[in-house]
Amino acid sequence: MAITILDYVKFQTGPKDSYSPEDYYSYGVDIMGGCEVCGTTIAGYNAYPSTSGYWRCADCIADSGFATVEDFINHCTNTRQTEPDTAPDQDAVLVNCPACGGVKKIRELWENIFSCGDCGATWRL
């Protein structure tokens, strides 16, 4: 069975009695959305992230979901690193952590949503 967006939020925040919209937003996901295929309204508990980068409902996820949260994170994470003595690629996006200034362990969790591996901060551009 594929993981849901709620499974991802639970993995990131740890077990809690309930999960607020801020819990979702702080990890770069919304609390509600729509299925990429059929357009039905879905929320974190019944929204399945797909390999296309969009959410799908249980009827439409088929084989394009993720078996584990780790698979989901690995799929949508881009590590952006530059060496100080090499010129960056023209198309590269360089991001510094707004909390600690780190650049080596920045991960893109979702489009324009970043996380710092040094201090744990998460932010949107």
WOBEL-V575148 format. One record per pair of residues at least 12 apart in sequence whose C-alpha atoms are under 10 Angstrom apart, sorted by the first residue. I is the first residue (numbers start at 0). GAP is how many residues later the second one is. Records with the same first field share a line. If there is no record, write none. Layout:
BEGIN
I: GAP / GAP
END
This chain:
BEGIN
0: 57 / 60 / 61 / 62 / 64 / 65 / 66 / 67
1: 45 / 46 / 47 / 48 / 56 / 59 / 60 / 61 / 62 / 63 / 64 / 65 / 66 / 67 / 70
2: 42 / 43 / 44 / 45 / 46 / 47 / 62 / 63 / 64 / 65 / 66 / 68 / 69
3: 39 / 40 / 41 / 42 / 43 / 44 / 45 / 46 / 51 / 52 / 53 / 54 / 61 / 62 / 63 / 64 / 65 / 68
4: 19 / 24 / 25 / 26 / 27 / 38 / 39 / 40 / 41 / 42 / 43 / 44 / 50 / 64 / 67
5: 13 / 17 / 18 / 23 / 25 / 37 / 38 / 39 / 40 / 41 / 42
6: 37 / 38 / 39 / 40 / 41 / 61 / 62
7: 16 / 19 / 21 / 36 / 40 / 41 / 60 / 61 / 62 / 64 / 65
8: 14 / 15 / 16 / 17 / 18 / 19 / 20 / 22 / 35 / 36 / 60
9: 13 / 14 / 59
10: 58 / 59
11: 12 / 14 / 15 / 57
12: 13 / 14
18: 12 / 25
20: 23
23: 20
24: 88 / 97 / 98 / 99
25: 87 / 89 / 95 / 96 / 97 / 98
26: 82 / 83 / 86 / 87 / 88 / 94 / 95 / 96 / 97
27: 80 / 81 / 82 / 83 / 84 / 85 / 86 / 87 / 94 / 95 / 96
28: 15 / 80 / 81 / 84
29: 13 / 14
30: 12 / 13 / 14 / 16
31: 12 / 13 / 14 / 15 / 23
32: 14 / 21 / 22 / 23
33: 13 / 20 / 21 / 22 / 23
34: 12 / 13 / 14 / 19 / 20 / 21 / 22 / 23 / 24 / 25 / 26
35: 13 / 14 / 16 / 17 / 18 / 19 / 20 / 21 / 24 / 25
36: 17 / 18 / 19 / 20 / 22 / 23 / 24
37: 18 / 19 / 21 / 22
38: 16 / 17 / 18
39: 16 / 17
40: 15 / 16
41: 13 / 14 / 15 / 16
42: 12 / 14
45: 12
46: 14
47: 12 / 13 / 16 / 17 / 18
48: 12 / 15 / 16 / 17 / 20 / 23
49: 12 / 13 / 14 / 15 / 16 / 22 / 25
50: 12 / 13 / 14 / 15 / 21 / 24 / 25
51: 12 / 13 / 24
52: 12 / 19 / 22 / 23 / 57 / 58
71: 37
72: 34 / 35 / 36 / 37
73: 35
74: 34 / 35
75: 31 / 32 / 33 / 34 / 35
76: 29 / 30 / 31 / 32 / 33 / 34 / 36 / 37 / 38
77: 28 / 29 / 30 / 31 / 32 / 33 / 36
78: 24 / 25 / 26 / 27 / 28 / 29 / 30 / 35 / 36
79: 12 / 13 / 14 / 15 / 16 / 23 / 24 / 25 / 26 / 27 / 28
80: 12 / 13 / 14 / 22 / 23 / 24 / 25 / 26
81: 12 / 21 / 22
82: 20 / 21
93: 12
94: 12 / 13 / 19 / 21 / 30
95: 18 / 20
96: 17 / 18 / 19 / 20 / 21 / 22 / 23 / 24 / 25 / 26
97: 18 / 23 / 24 / 25
98: 17 / 19 / 20 / 21 / 22 / 23 / 24
99: 16 / 18 / 19 / 20 / 21
100: 15 / 17 / 18
101: 14 / 15 / 16 / 17
102: 13 / 14 / 15
103: 12 / 13 / 14
104: 12 / 13 / 14 / 15
105: 12 / 14 / 15 / 16
106: 15
107: 14 / 15 / 16
108: 13 / 14 / 15
109: 14
110: 13 / 14
111: 12 / 13
112: 12
END
